[in-house]
Structures are given as C-alpha cells and as structure tokens.
C-alpha cells in the first residue's frame, strides 16, 4: 500500500501487475504505524521448565 492509494495493494501474479482493493468503501486507513507492543517475556519458572524439558 502507498499513501497515494490507501487500501490498494499491487500483486504480481504474472507479467502484468494486478491492483486489488483490500479495504471496504468508507473505511479509514491510518497513515501512521501501529503502536509497538512489548513482549512480557517468560517467567523464571517457565524458563526453568523449558530448560529441563526441551533442552535435553
């Protein structure tokens, strides 16, 4: 997608490129990136469990 054509993707299915609309009419597509969600990680007990069970 580009800012010039929001909601439209360009695909190469063969020699000519094909454009397809992936958004419905009237749907707002934001021009900004989504907020980053940080992963919480694994608890110490889960790390120990994986180490004992998976690593051997």
N, CA and C of each residue as an Amber inpcrd file, in Angstrom:
protein
   168
   0.8360000  -1.1800000   0.0000000   0.0000000   0.0000000   0.0000000
   0.8770000   1.2380000   0.0000000   0.3680000   2.2470000  -0.5870000
   1.0770000   3.5220000  -0.5940000   0.1500000   4.6070000  -0.0600000
   0.7140000   5.7640000   0.2600000  -0.1140000   6.8640000   0.7340000
  -0.9400000   7.4530000  -0.4020000  -0.4880000   7.2640000  -1.6330000
  -1.2470000   7.7710000  -2.7740000  -2.5010000   6.9380000  -3.0270000
  -2.4280000   5.6430000  -2.7330000  -3.5600000   4.7380000  -2.9390000
  -3.7820000   3.8840000  -1.6880000  -4.3320000   4.4640000  -0.6210000
  -4.5530000   3.6690000   0.5840000  -5.6210000   2.6060000   0.3510000
  -5.3700000   1.4040000   0.8430000  -6.3180000   0.3170000   0.6910000
  -6.1580000  -0.4740000  -0.5840000  -5.1820000  -0.1020000  -1.4180000
  -4.9560000  -0.8000000  -2.6800000  -3.5740000  -1.4380000  -2.6360000
  -3.5010000  -2.7280000  -2.9310000  -2.2170000  -3.4220000  -2.9870000
  -1.9200000  -3.8080000  -4.4230000  -0.6410000  -3.8940000  -4.7500000
  -0.2060000  -4.3120000  -6.0720000   0.4030000  -5.7000000  -5.9560000
  -0.0780000  -6.6230000  -6.8000000   0.3950000  -8.0040000  -6.7690000
   0.9710000  -8.3750000  -8.1240000   1.9520000  -9.2480000  -8.1060000
   2.4950000  -9.7880000  -9.3480000   2.0480000 -11.2370000  -9.4640000
   1.0500000 -11.4580000 -10.2800000   0.5670000 -12.8120000 -10.4970000
   1.0520000 -13.3500000 -11.8270000   1.6370000 -12.5270000 -12.6040000
   2.1510000 -12.8990000 -13.9200000   2.9310000 -11.7280000 -14.4660000
   2.8890000 -11.5630000 -15.7610000   3.6260000 -10.4750000 -16.3950000
   3.0880000  -9.1070000 -16.0000000   1.7850000  -8.8360000 -16.1550000
   1.3220000  -7.5150000 -15.6980000   1.0260000  -7.5400000 -14.2080000
   1.2430000  -6.3950000 -13.5670000   0.9020000  -6.2810000 -12.1560000
  -0.6050000  -6.0750000 -12.0210000  -1.1620000  -6.6130000 -10.9520000
  -2.5950000  -6.5110000 -10.7210000  -2.8070000  -5.6990000  -9.4600000
  -3.7390000  -4.7430000  -9.4940000  -4.0650000  -3.9510000  -8.3090000
  -5.3780000  -4.4570000  -7.7480000  -5.4250000  -4.6110000  -6.4180000
  -6.6290000  -5.0850000  -5.7510000  -6.9060000  -4.1950000  -4.5490000
  -8.1610000  -3.8900000  -4.3290000  -8.5710000  -3.0980000  -3.1800000
  -8.8730000  -4.0400000  -2.0250000  -8.2250000  -3.8090000  -0.8890000
  -8.3970000  -4.6790000   0.2670000  -9.2120000  -4.0300000   1.3740000
  -9.6150000  -2.7800000   1.1950000 -10.4180000  -2.0920000   2.2010000
 -11.7900000  -1.7860000   1.6140000 -12.8010000  -1.8290000   2.4640000
 -14.1490000  -1.5150000   2.0180000 -14.2980000  -0.0090000   1.8760000
 -15.2660000   0.4050000   1.0790000 -15.5240000   1.8330000   0.9050000
 -15.9040000   2.4760000   2.2310000 -15.3780000   3.6430000   2.4840000
 -15.7070000   4.3680000   3.6950000 -14.8840000   3.9860000   4.9070000
 -13.9890000   3.0140000   4.7800000 -13.1510000   2.6040000   5.8980000
 -11.8950000   3.4630000   5.9020000 -11.6120000   4.0690000   7.0360000
 -10.4260000   4.9230000   7.1620000  -9.1940000   4.0570000   7.4110000
  -8.1670000   4.2450000   6.6160000  -6.9010000   3.5420000   6.8030000
  -5.8970000   4.5600000   7.3370000  -5.4100000   4.3610000   8.5630000
  -4.4880000   5.3440000   9.1390000  -3.1520000   5.3410000   8.4030000
  -2.5350000   6.5170000   8.3420000  -1.2400000   6.6650000   7.6770000
  -0.0760000   6.4690000   8.6300000  -0.3500000   6.1860000   9.8880000
   0.7170000   6.0290000  10.8630000   0.8900000   4.5580000  11.2280000
   2.0380000   4.2400000  11.7460000   2.3180000   2.8640000  12.1540000
   1.5640000   2.5440000  13.4480000   1.2080000   1.2740000  13.6370000
   0.5470000   0.9070000  14.8950000   1.5100000   1.0090000  16.0740000
   0.9400000   1.0970000  17.2600000   1.7370000   1.2020000  18.4730000
   2.4850000  -0.1120000  18.7090000   3.7380000  -0.0310000  19.1500000
   4.5470000  -1.2130000  19.4170000   4.1360000  -1.8060000  20.7610000
   3.8890000  -3.1070000  20.7620000   3.5330000  -3.8100000  21.9890000
   4.7440000  -4.6320000  22.4150000   5.2560000  -4.3480000  23.5850000
   6.4350000  -5.0460000  24.0850000   6.0330000  -6.4030000  24.6540000
   6.8200000  -7.4220000  24.3530000   6.5720000  -8.7550000  24.8940000
   6.9620000  -8.7910000  26.3660000   6.1770000  -9.4940000  27.1780000
   6.4540000  -9.5520000  28.6110000   7.5810000 -10.5170000  28.9370000
   7.8040000 -11.5010000  28.0860000   8.8470000 -12.4740000  28.3550000
   8.3010000 -13.6460000  29.1540000   9.1750000 -14.5600000  29.5000000
   8.7840000 -15.7660000  30.2320000   9.1160000 -15.6280000  31.7100000
   8.2700000 -16.2210000  32.5370000   8.5490000 -16.2220000  33.9690000
   9.7540000 -17.1310000  34.2350000  10.3590000 -16.9660000  35.3880000
  11.5320000 -17.7760000  35.7380000  11.1580000 -19.2570000  35.8000000
   9.9830000 -19.5760000  36.3420000   9.5790000 -20.9830000  36.4260000
   9.3710000 -21.5860000  35.0420000   8.8400000 -20.7850000  34.1030000
   8.6450000 -21.2820000  32.7360000   9.9950000 -21.4830000  32.0470000
  10.9270000 -20.5920000  32.2830000  12.2700000 -20.7480000  31.7220000
  12.9230000 -22.0230000  32.2320000  12.8120000 -22.2540000  33.5370000
  13.4000000 -23.4700000  34.1270000  12.7410000 -24.7220000  33.5560000
  11.4190000 -24.6790000  33.4090000  10.6920000 -25.8210000  32.8740000
  11.1300000 -26.1310000  31.4470000  11.2320000 -25.1180000  30.6290000
  11.6660000 -25.3060000  29.2360000  13.1040000 -25.8250000  29.1810000
  13.9470000 -25.3200000  30.0540000  15.3390000 -25.7600000  30.0830000
  15.4370000 -27.2360000  30.4310000  14.6370000 -27.6570000  31.4260000
  14.6870000 -29.0520000  31.8690000  14.0280000 -30.0100000  30.8750000
  12.9570000 -29.5820000  30.2150000  12.1820000 -30.4820000  29.3550000
  12.6510000 -30.4170000  27.9010000  12.8450000 -29.2350000  27.3730000
  13.1140000 -29.0850000  25.9470000  14.5800000 -29.2120000  25.6090000
  15.4510000 -28.6490000  26.4180000  16.8610000 -28.6120000  26.0510000
  17.5240000 -29.9910000  25.9540000  17.1680000 -31.0030000  26.7640000
  17.8070000 -32.3330000  26.5710000  17.3930000 -32.9000000  25.2410000
